[in-house]
Amino acid sequence: MSVRRTIAVITALLGLILVTAGPASAATGSWQAYGNTNPITSSPHKWVCASSKAIATDVLARVCVIRTASGGSAQGAVIVRNNRSSAFSTTARVDLWTAEHGQFDWWYCTSSGVGANSWSVCFGRSQAVPSSNLANSTGYARELPLGFTGLV
């Protein structure tokens, strides 16, 4: 088999793997509405977030990693801030990574309405991650990449 053909076969296989690993293969995340309360400043836990990105006119999203106050658990989250005067529907995806284990898992939140002038958060499941094992997250909203968080 020629090198070109080998590369074409490998590329096709990688593409198939990426297509089959879509949202249906993710664990189910959960949406939590916060109204007009900022989820970060109202939490006792440590949040480390990437910068906010516009996902639509007057709608911002950012990915965060959260370390519990006790330090023994971590989880990923995507925060959506809707500054519109009407509800806005979006999907979200969040991954949790650790320095020791790589990608822990990823979670997908199906389309949900974010209330007018309010915050909603798509949470992944909390994982037992000792504070000595630094964690971070990456996320998407409306299939738009939100970047990577810092480590916590």
ROSE-4610 file (N, C-alpha, C; in Angstrom, 1 decimal, always signed):
// ROSE-4610
residu = [M/M/M/S/S/S/V/V/V/R/R/R/R/R/R/T/T/T/I/I/I/A/A/A/V/V/V/I/I/I/T/T/T/A/A/A/L/L/L/L/L/L/G/G/G/L/L/L/I/I/I/L/L/L/V/V/V/T/T/T/A/A/A/G/G/G/P/P/P/A/A/A/S/S/S/A/A/A/A/A/A/T/T/T/G/G/G/S/S/S/W/W/W/Q/Q/Q/A/A/A/Y/Y/Y/G/G/G/N/N/N/T/T/T/N/N/N/P/P/P/I/I/I/T/T/T/S/S/S/S/S/S/P/P/P/H/H/H/K/K/K/W/W/W/V/V/V/C/C/C/A/A/A/S/S/S/S/S/S/K/K/K/A/A/A/I/I/I/A/A/A/T/T/T/D/D/D/V/V/V/L/L/L/A/A/A/R/R/R/V/V/V/C/C/C/V/V/V/I/I/I/R/R/R/T/T/T/A/A/A/S/S/S/G/G/G/G/G/G/S/S/S/A/A/A/Q/Q/Q/G/G/G/A/A/A/V/V/V/I/I/I/V/V/V/R/R/R/N/N/N/N/N/N/R/R/R/S/S/S/S/S/S/A/A/A/F/F/F/S/S/S/T/T/T/T/T/T/A/A/A/R/R/R/V/V/V/D/D/D/L/L/L/W/W/W/T/T/T/A/A/A/E/E/E/H/H/H/G/G/G/Q/Q/Q/F/F/F/D/D/D/W/W/W/W/W/W/Y/Y/Y/C/C/C/T/T/T/S/S/S/S/S/S/G/G/G/V/V/V/G/G/G/A/A/A/N/N/N/S/S/S/W/W/W/S/S/S/V/V/V/C/C/C/F/F/F/G/G/G/R/R/R/S/S/S/Q/Q/Q/A/A/A/V/V/V/P/P/P/S/S/S/S/S/S/N/N/N/L/L/L/A/A/A/N/N/N/S/S/S/T/T/T/G/G/G/Y/Y/Y/A/A/A/R/R/R/E/E/E/L/L/L/P/P/P/L/L/L/G/G/G/F/F/F/T/T/T/G/G/G/L/L/L/V/V/V]
num = [1/1/1/2/2/2/3/3/3/4/4/4/5/5/5/6/6/6/7/7/7/8/8/8/9/9/9/10/10/10/11/11/11/12/12/12/13/13/13/14/14/14/15/15/15/16/16/16/17/17/17/18/18/18/19/19/19/20/20/20/21/21/21/22/22/22/23/23/23/24/24/24/25/25/25/26/26/26/27/27/27/28/28/28/29/29/29/30/30/30/31/31/31/32/32/32/33/33/33/34/34/34/35/35/35/36/36/36/37/37/37/38/38/38/39/39/39/40/40/40/41/41/41/42/42/42/43/43/43/44/44/44/45/45/45/46/46/46/47/47/47/48/48/48/49/49/49/50/50/50/51/51/51/52/52/52/53/53/53/54/54/54/55/55/55/56/56/56/57/57/57/58/58/58/59/59/59/60/60/60/61/61/61/62/62/62/63/63/63/64/64/64/65/65/65/66/66/66/67/67/67/68/68/68/69/69/69/70/70/70/71/71/71/72/72/72/73/73/73/74/74/74/75/75/75/76/76/76/77/77/77/78/78/78/79/79/79/80/80/80/81/81/81/82/82/82/83/83/83/84/84/84/85/85/85/86/86/86/87/87/87/88/88/88/89/89/89/90/90/90/91/91/91/92/92/92/93/93/93/94/94/94/95/95/95/96/96/96/97/97/97/98/98/98/99/99/99/100/100/100/101/101/101/102/102/102/103/103/103/104/104/104/105/105/105/106/106/106/107/107/107/108/108/108/109/109/109/110/110/110/111/111/111/112/112/112/113/113/113/114/114/114/115/115/115/116/116/116/117/117/117/118/118/118/119/119/119/120/120/120/121/121/121/122/122/122/123/123/123/124/124/124/125/125/125/126/126/126/127/127/127/128/128/128/129/129/129/130/130/130/131/131/131/132/132/132/133/133/133/134/134/134/135/135/135/136/136/136/137/137/137/138/138/138/139/139/139/140/140/140/141/141/141/142/142/142/143/143/143/144/144/144/145/145/145/146/146/146/147/147/147/148/148/148/149/149/149/150/150/150/151/151/151/152/152/152]
x = [+0.9/+0.0/+0.9/+0.6/+1.4/+1.2/+2.1/+2.1/+0.9/+0.6/-0.6/-1.9/-2.0/-3.2/-3.3/-2.2/-2.2/-2.7/-2.2/-2.6/-4.1/-4.6/-6.0/-6.8/-6.4/-7.2/-7.2/-6.0/-6.0/-6.8/-6.8/-7.6/-9.1/-9.5/-10.9/-11.3/-10.4/-10.8/-10.9/-10.0/-10.0/-11.3/-11.7/-12.9/-14.1/-14.1/-15.2/-15.3/-14.1/-14.1/-14.7/-14.3/-14.8/-16.3/-16.8/-18.2/-19.0/-18.5/-19.3/-19.1/-18.2/-18.1/-18.8/-20.0/-20.7/-21.5/-22.4/-23.1/-23.8/-24.2/-25.0/-24.1/-22.8/-21.9/-21.4/-21.8/-21.4/-22.4/-21.8/-22.7/-23.6/-24.7/-25.7/-25.3/-25.2/-24.9/-26.3/-26.2/-27.5/-27.4/-28.5/-28.7/-29.2/-28.7/-29.2/-29.4/-30.6/-30.9/-30.5/-29.9/-29.5/-30.2/-31.1/-31.8/-30.8/-30.9/-30.0/-28.8/-28.6/-27.5/-26.3/-25.2/-23.9/-23.5/-23.4/-23.1/-21.7/-20.8/-19.4/-19.3/-19.9/-19.7/-20.7/-21.7/-22.6/-22.2/-21.1/-20.7/-19.5/-19.5/-18.4/-17.2/-17.3/-16.2/-15.4/-14.2/-13.3/-13.6/-13.9/-14.1/-12.9/-12.4/-11.4/-12.0/-12.1/-12.8/-12.0/-12.3/-11.8/-12.5/-12.1/-12.8/-14.1/-15.1/-16.4/-16.3/-17.2/-17.2/-18.7/-18.9/-20.2/-20.6/-21.8/-22.3/-23.5/-24.0/-25.1/-25.1/-25.9/-26.0/-26.6/-25.9/-26.3/-26.4/-25.6/-25.5/-24.0/-23.5/-22.2/-22.1/-21.0/-20.7/-19.3/-19.0/-17.6/-17.5/-16.4/-16.2/-15.4/-15.8/-15.1/-14.8/-13.8/-13.6/-13.8/-14.4/-14.8/-14.1/-13.5/-12.8/-13.7/-14.2/-15.0/-14.2/-14.9/-14.2/-13.3/-13.7/-12.9/-11.7/-11.7/-10.5/-10.5/-11.4/-11.4/-12.1/-12.8/-13.6/-13.5/-13.7/-13.7/-14.8/-15.3/-16.2/-16.1/-16.5/-16.5/-17.9/-18.0/-19.2/-19.1/-20.3/-20.4/-21.4/-21.0/-22.0/-22.5/-23.8/-24.4/-25.1/-24.7/-25.4/-26.2/-27.5/-28.4/-28.8/-28.3/-28.7/-29.8/-30.5/-31.7/-32.9/-33.9/-35.2/-36.1/-35.6/-36.4/-35.5/-36.1/-35.3/-34.5/-33.4/-32.5/-32.2/-32.3/-32.0/-30.6/-29.9/-28.6/-28.3/-27.3/-26.7/-25.4/-24.8/-23.5/-22.8/-21.5/-20.7/-19.5/-19.1/-18.0/-17.2/-15.9/-14.9/-14.2/-13.8/-13.0/-11.7/-10.6/-9.2/-8.5/-7.6/-6.7/-5.3/-4.3/-2.9/-2.5/-3.1/-2.7/-3.4/-4.6/-5.4/-5.8/-5.5/-6.0/-7.5/-8.2/-9.6/-10.4/-11.1/-11.9/-13.2/-13.9/-15.1/-15.6/-16.7/-17.3/-18.8/-19.5/-20.9/-21.6/-22.8/-23.5/-24.9/-25.2/-26.5/-27.3/-28.4/-29.3/-29.9/-30.5/-30.9/-31.9/-31.6/-32.4/-32.5/-33.6/-33.9/-33.2/-32.4/-31.8/-32.7/-33.3/-34.2/-33.7/-34.6/-34.2/-33.4/-32.4/-31.5/-31.1/-30.6/-30.3/-29.1/-28.7/-27.6/-28.1/-27.5/-27.8/-26.4/-26.3/-25.0/-25.3/-24.5/-24.5/-23.3/-23.7/-22.7/-22.4/-21.1/-20.8/-20.8/-20.7/-20.8/-19.5/-19.7/-18.5/-17.7/-16.4/-15.5/-14.6/-14.3/-13.3/-11.9/-11.3/-10.0/-9.3/-8.3/-7.5/-6.9/-6.8/-6.3/-4.8/-4.1/-2.7/-2.8/-3.9/-4.1/-4.9/-4.1/-4.7/-5.7/-6.8/-7.8/-8.1/-8.6/-9.1/-10.2/-10.8/-12.0/-11.8/-12.5/-12.8/-14.3/-14.8/-16.2/-16.7/-18.0/-18.6/-20.0/-20.5/-21.9/-22.4/-23.5/-24.0/-22.9/-22.1/-21.0/-19.9/-19.9/-18.8/-17.8/-16.5/-15.5/-15.3/-15.2/-15.1/-13.7/-12.8/-11.4/-11.2/-10.0/-9.6/-9.5/-9.9/-9.7/-8.2/-7.9/-6.6/-6.8/-5.7/-5.7/-6.2/-6.9/-7.3/-7.0]
y = [-1.2/+0.0/+1.2/+2.2/+3.4/+4.3/+5.1/+6.1/+6.9/+7.4/+8.3/+7.6/+6.3/+5.6/+5.2/+4.9/+4.7/+5.9/+7.1/+8.3/+8.6/+8.3/+8.5/+7.6/+6.3/+5.3/+5.8/+6.2/+6.6/+7.9/+8.8/+10.0/+9.7/+8.8/+8.3/+7.7/+6.8/+6.2/+7.2/+8.1/+9.2/+10.0/+10.3/+11.0/+10.2/+8.9/+8.1/+8.0/+8.0/+8.0/+9.3/+10.4/+11.7/+11.8/+11.3/+11.4/+10.5/+9.3/+8.4/+8.8/+9.7/+10.2/+11.5/+11.6/+12.9/+12.9/+13.9/+14.1/+12.8/+11.9/+10.8/+9.9/+9.9/+9.1/+9.7/+10.9/+11.6/+11.3/+11.5/+11.4/+12.6/+12.4/+13.5/+14.5/+15.8/+16.9/+17.4/+18.4/+18.9/+20.4/+21.0/+22.5/+22.9/+24.0/+24.7/+26.1/+26.6/+28.0/+28.8/+30.0/+30.8/+32.2/+32.4/+33.7/+34.8/+35.8/+37.0/+36.9/+35.7/+35.5/+34.9/+35.5/+35.0/+33.7/+32.6/+31.3/+31.3/+32.0/+32.0/+32.7/+33.9/+34.7/+34.2/+33.4/+32.9/+31.5/+31.0/+29.6/+29.6/+28.6/+28.5/+27.8/+27.3/+26.6/+27.5/+27.0/+27.7/+27.5/+28.5/+28.4/+29.0/+28.3/+28.9/+28.8/+29.9/+30.0/+30.6/+30.2/+30.8/+32.1/+32.9/+34.2/+33.9/+34.9/+34.7/+34.9/+34.1/+34.2/+34.5/+35.3/+35.6/+34.3/+33.8/+32.7/+33.1/+34.3/+34.9/+36.4/+37.2/+38.6/+38.6/+39.3/+39.5/+38.2/+37.2/+35.9/+35.5/+35.3/+35.0/+33.6/+32.9/+31.6/+31.5/+30.7/+30.5/+29.1/+28.5/+27.2/+27.4/+26.6/+26.7/+25.3/+25.2/+24.0/+24.5/+23.6/+23.9/+22.9/+23.5/+22.6/+22.9/+21.8/+21.9/+22.6/+23.2/+23.9/+23.0/+21.7/+20.7/+20.3/+20.5/+20.2/+18.8/+18.0/+16.6/+16.2/+17.1/+16.9/+18.0/+17.7/+18.7/+18.4/+19.4/+19.2/+20.3/+20.1/+21.1/+21.7/+22.9/+23.6/+24.6/+24.8/+25.9/+26.8/+28.1/+29.1/+29.9/+30.1/+30.9/+32.1/+33.3/+34.5/+35.1/+35.1/+35.6/+37.1/+38.0/+39.4/+39.9/+39.0/+39.4/+39.5/+40.1/+40.3/+39.1/+38.1/+36.9/+35.6/+34.5/+33.3/+32.9/+32.2/+31.8/+30.3/+29.5/+28.0/+27.7/+26.8/+26.4/+25.0/+24.4/+23.1/+23.5/+22.6/+22.8/+21.5/+21.5/+20.3/+20.7/+19.9/+20.2/+18.9/+19.1/+18.0/+18.3/+17.2/+17.4/+16.6/+17.3/+16.7/+16.8/+15.9/+16.0/+15.7/+16.3/+16.1/+14.6/+13.9/+12.5/+11.5/+11.8/+10.8/+11.2/+12.5/+12.9/+13.2/+12.9/+13.2/+12.2/+12.8/+12.0/+11.5/+12.5/+12.2/+13.5/+13.4/+14.6/+14.5/+15.6/+15.7/+16.6/+16.2/+17.0/+17.4/+18.7/+19.2/+19.5/+18.8/+19.0/+20.4/+20.8/+22.2/+22.6/+23.8/+24.3/+25.8/+26.2/+27.7/+28.4/+29.4/+30.2/+31.5/+31.7/+32.8/+34.1/+35.1/+36.4/+37.0/+37.8/+38.5/+37.6/+36.4/+35.4/+34.6/+33.8/+32.8/+31.4/+30.5/+29.1/+28.4/+27.2/+26.5/+25.0/+24.5/+23.1/+22.5/+21.6/+21.0/+19.6/+19.2/+17.8/+17.2/+15.9/+15.2/+15.5/+15.7/+15.9/+14.6/+14.8/+13.6/+13.7/+12.6/+12.6/+12.8/+14.0/+14.3/+15.0/+14.4/+15.0/+16.3/+17.2/+18.6/+18.5/+17.4/+17.3/+16.9/+16.5/+16.2/+17.4/+18.3/+19.5/+19.1/+19.9/+19.7/+20.9/+20.7/+21.8/+21.3/+22.2/+21.8/+22.5/+22.0/+22.6/+22.5/+23.4/+23.3/+24.0/+23.7/+24.2/+24.7/+25.7/+26.1/+26.3/+25.8/+25.8/+25.3/+24.3/+23.7/+24.7/+25.9/+26.8/+26.6/+26.5/+26.2/+27.4/+27.1/+28.1/+28.1/+27.3/+27.3/+26.4/+26.6/+25.8/+26.7/+26.1/+26.8/+26.7/+27.5/+27.3/+26.0/+25.7/+24.6/+24.9/+24.0/+24.2/+22.9]
z = [+0.0/+0.0/+0.0/-0.8/-0.9/+0.3/+0.5/+1.7/+1.6/+0.4/+0.2/+0.6/+0.1/+0.4/+1.9/+2.5/+3.9/+4.7/+4.3/+5.0/+4.8/+3.6/+3.3/+4.1/+4.3/+5.1/+6.5/+7.1/+8.5/+8.7/+7.7/+7.8/+7.8/+7.0/+6.9/+8.2/+8.8/+10.1/+11.2/+11.2/+12.3/+12.1/+10.9/+10.7/+11.2/+10.9/+11.4/+12.9/+13.5/+15.0/+15.5/+15.0/+15.4/+15.2/+14.1/+13.8/+14.8/+15.1/+16.0/+17.4/+17.8/+19.2/+19.4/+18.8/+18.9/+20.2/+20.4/+21.6/+22.2/+21.3/+21.8/+22.7/+22.5/+23.3/+24.6/+24.9/+26.1/+27.2/+28.4/+29.6/+29.6/+30.3/+30.3/+31.4/+31.0/+31.9/+32.4/+33.3/+33.8/+33.9/+33.4/+33.4/+34.8/+35.3/+36.5/+36.2/+36.4/+36.2/+37.5/+37.3/+38.4/+38.4/+37.4/+37.4/+37.2/+38.0/+37.9/+38.9/+39.5/+40.4/+39.7/+39.8/+39.2/+39.9/+39.1/+39.7/+40.4/+39.8/+40.4/+41.7/+41.8/+43.0/+44.1/+43.8/+44.8/+45.3/+44.8/+45.1/+46.2/+47.1/+48.0/+47.4/+46.2/+45.6/+44.7/+44.3/+43.5/+42.0/+41.3/+39.9/+39.1/+38.1/+37.2/+35.8/+35.2/+33.9/+32.8/+31.6/+30.4/+30.2/+29.3/+29.0/+28.3/+28.5/+27.9/+26.4/+25.7/+24.2/+23.8/+22.8/+22.3/+21.5/+21.8/+21.1/+20.2/+20.5/+19.7/+20.1/+19.5/+19.9/+21.3/+22.2/+23.6/+24.4/+24.0/+24.7/+24.8/+26.0/+26.3/+26.9/+26.7/+27.4/+27.7/+28.8/+29.2/+29.8/+29.7/+30.3/+31.6/+32.6/+33.9/+34.4/+35.3/+36.1/+37.5/+38.3/+39.7/+40.6/+41.6/+42.7/+43.9/+44.5/+45.7/+46.9/+47.8/+48.9/+49.7/+49.8/+50.5/+49.7/+48.4/+47.5/+47.0/+47.4/+47.0/+45.7/+45.1/+43.9/+42.9/+41.6/+40.6/+39.6/+38.9/+37.8/+36.8/+35.6/+34.5/+34.4/+33.9/+33.7/+32.5/+31.9/+30.9/+31.4/+31.6/+32.0/+30.8/+30.8/+29.7/+30.3/+29.8/+30.3/+29.1/+29.3/+28.3/+28.7/+27.9/+28.1/+27.3/+26.6/+25.8/+26.7/+26.1/+26.8/+26.6/+25.9/+25.7/+25.9/+26.1/+26.3/+25.1/+25.4/+24.4/+24.6/+23.5/+23.7/+23.2/+23.9/+23.5/+24.0/+23.4/+23.9/+24.5/+25.3/+25.8/+26.0/+26.0/+26.2/+27.1/+28.0/+28.9/+29.1/+29.1/+29.4/+30.7/+31.4/+32.6/+32.3/+32.5/+32.3/+33.6/+33.9/+35.0/+34.6/+35.3/+35.0/+35.0/+36.0/+36.2/+35.2/+34.9/+34.1/+32.7/+32.3/+31.0/+31.1/+30.0/+30.0/+30.9/+31.8/+32.7/+32.0/+31.4/+30.8/+30.1/+29.4/+28.9/+29.0/+29.1/+29.4/+28.3/+28.0/+27.0/+27.6/+27.5/+28.0/+26.7/+26.6/+25.5/+25.5/+24.4/+24.3/+25.4/+26.0/+27.1/+26.9/+27.4/+27.3/+28.5/+28.2/+29.2/+29.3/+30.5/+30.7/+30.3/+30.0/+29.7/+30.8/+30.5/+31.4/+32.6/+32.3/+33.4/+33.0/+34.1/+34.0/+34.0/+33.3/+33.4/+33.3/+33.9/+33.9/+33.5/+32.6/+32.2/+33.1/+34.0/+34.8/+34.4/+34.4/+34.3/+35.7/+35.8/+37.1/+37.9/+39.2/+40.1/+40.2/+40.1/+40.1/+41.3/+41.9/+43.0/+42.4/+42.6/+42.1/+43.2/+43.8/+44.9/+44.4/+45.3/+45.0/+44.5/+44.8/+44.2/+42.7/+42.2/+40.8/+40.1/+39.5/+39.0/+37.8/+37.8/+36.8/+35.9/+34.7/+33.9/+33.0/+32.3/+31.4/+30.1/+29.1/+27.8/+27.5/+26.8/+26.5/+25.2/+25.0/+23.8/+24.1/+23.4/+23.5/+22.1/+21.7/+20.3/+19.3/+19.8/+19.0/+18.8/+19.4/+19.3/+20.4/+20.1/+21.1/+22.1/+23.4/+24.4/+25.0/+24.5/+24.9/+26.1/+26.8/+28.0/+29.2/+30.3/+31.6/+32.0/+33.1/+33.7/+34.6/+35.4/+36.3/+37.7/+38.3/+39.7/+40.5]
